[in-house]
């Protein structure tokens, strides 16, 4: 059974390699290669920028939630102490 899985896995990996090599065999000029590489780098830069912005927004939102929750709990604790200390003197 292990042998069958190993053969199946190796066949799938080989098929993936063939698919990649067949799509890259098209002939293009050097200027098109440079232009497409340059555009790929630009696209990667934009994607990185967008990812950083998304992460920044998520951090900002989470930080706000934590601060507000902490403030609410602090106020709740202060009210408890206030209620205990302001009892009627006897």
Secondary structure, DSSP 4 states (H G I P E B T S, - for coil): -HHHHHHHHHHHHHHHHHHHHHHT-----HHHHHHHHHHHHHHHHHHHHHHHHHHHHHHHHHHHHHHHHHHHHHHHHHHHHHHHHTPPP-
